[in-house]
């Protein structure tokens, strides 16, 4: 094994990660959401009789989005394969005494029958008016080595499922006279980085889906996407030591040079900040946001030095 800091013939330092996964999670993981973190907006549609279906609600951005929407009075159907995680976020909503509530609806987004079931269970909670497609996953590998089964899984969760969920929600939107779809995109839906071919591809495709929904929604079913840079989720934090090792950097150097090197804002976003973007996007204050993208990435793709 090469010693830490060794420079190989290609000029790369190897073995430089100086934090364990637990230490990286402690420093770069998300903070716990408080009532004060949630932006509350005045909107007559934000009421307990109206339902928001949120995927990936057991952790990360999905969890934060579920809490922010419940913090604005909505009944949230939280969907995830992690049933224990869903119970935890529902308990957190109760602890915060939010005006809305989170109802766990476990389900597998790669199973069409499960997708249909979770939509019907969400509709049983009230008038289904909002859909937040947040669930996601990542795999880092070069194109020549990328496992196609992993690509298929990422496509199924992050592009096919949002389309199928929208399709199944559409009749409920029409019954209520209006619907709103928010899709979790990424700065990688605007610009790409190497070794993320599946993530880049599905995020670009998600913007196309968003615009297609807006075109066919004709103002009655409104759609938007949210594109952020790096967010302080458990998924990102846990990947930092391996990412640092692969680049021959320390964890701090990886965050500073790789994640924040091209941004004007030199800090990662908190998940609740992303959840608040969904609140704003779903609200009547964003009625002209239809097919567009909320790009909040610190200037990563929009400025240059």
Secondary structure by P-SEA (a helix, b strand, c coil): ccccccccccccccccccccaaaaaaaccccccccccbbbbbcccccccbbbbbccccccaaaaaaaaaaaaccccccccccaaaaaaaaaaaaaacccbbbbbbbbbcccaaaaaaaaaaaaaaccccbbbcccbbbbbbccccccaaaaaaaaacccaaaaaaaaaaaaaaaaaccbbbbbbcccccccccccaaaaaaaaaaaaaaaaaaaaaaccccccbbbbbcccccaaaaaaaaaaaaaacccaaaaaaccccccccccccccaaaaaaaaaaaaccccccccccccccccccccccc
